[in-house]
Structures are given as C-alpha cells and as structure tokens.
Amino acid sequence: MEIEVEGERRAPDAAEEGDSQIPLTSPEGAAAVMRDVLKELDREWVCVVDMDNHLKPVNFNIVSIGSINQSLAPIQNILKSGILSNCSNIMLIHNHPSGDNEPSREDIQLTKRLVEAAKLMDMNVWLLR
C-alpha cells in the first residue's frame, strides 16, 4: 500500500500495514482501517477521511453507496465534510466489490476533477494506491 498527495509518495510503517487496531493518527492508519472496513462490502462505497494540518484523521464520511460496479460521487459531496470540519487534507477511498482493483476511466476522471477542485479550496487530496 502506498499513499500519495500531489506527486509526493510515502509508504506506511510496517507496523501499520493491515493492522486495524492502530490509532488513527496518520493517513496510513486511516487507510489501513478503511481497507478492513471496505473489503467485505458487496456494493461500491465512496468514502472520505478528513484530516487536519498534521494529517491526523478528524472524521469519516460515506459519500455514496452504489452498485457492484459503480457509484455516483459528486465533487461537492466529497469536499463538503472537509470544508465543514475546517480540514485542509482529505483522503478519498472506495472499494471495488467486483474484485477488479484497476481504476476505471470514471475513477480517473473523478480523481482529476477532485484534485483540481480541492486546489481551488486550498485542500490536499490523498489517494490510496
């Protein structure tokens, strides 16, 4: 697992990898917990973890629950909880219940639009890779 924000990549600590009992004090910790939550779901969920300036997770929001292979996630709904929580960093996470973890064309387009919109709001988007 790797975390990326606008071209900056960092790998999680070995102790965090796959361990959902870790404290939510980093993007890697939030990603590990969310991976455990989303892996068992039978429909596609789009979620956002809002983080403060120190990258400590503040809250978690379910943006959309879709079907087995798609989910609608308007940009304003993705950014809303981060804006209302005064968070400058968000992590977008979603599952692929079909088992095909390759990003779809729609996933890629949404991510590009989200990063552009977040920049206008002086927010960073962290992506689980």
DAZI-V699424 format. One record per backbone hydrogen bond with DSSP energy under -1.0 kcal/mol. NH is the residue of the N-H (numbers start at 1). CO is the residue of the C=O. Records with the same first field share a line. If there is no record, write none. Layout:
BEGIN
NH = CO, CO
END
This chain:
BEGIN
3 = 10
4 = 127
5 = 8
8 = 5
10 = 3
16 = 13
17 = 13
19 = 16
25 = 23
30 = 26
31 = 27
32 = 28
33 = 29
34 = 30
35 = 31
36 = 32
37 = 33
38 = 34
39 = 35
41 = 38
44 = 67
46 = 64
47 = 93
48 = 61
49 = 91
50 = 59
51 = 89
52 = 56
55 = 52
58 = 50
59 = 50
61 = 48
63 = 46
64 = 46
66 = 44
67 = 70
78 = 74
79 = 75
80 = 76
83 = 79
84 = 80
85 = 81
86 = 83
87 = 82
89 = 51
90 = 124
91 = 49
92 = 126
93 = 47
95 = 45
99 = 96
108 = 104
109 = 105
110 = 106
111 = 107
112 = 108
113 = 109
114 = 110
115 = 111
116 = 112
117 = 113
118 = 114
119 = 115
120 = 116
122 = 119
123 = 118
124 = 88
126 = 90
127 = 4
129 = 2
END
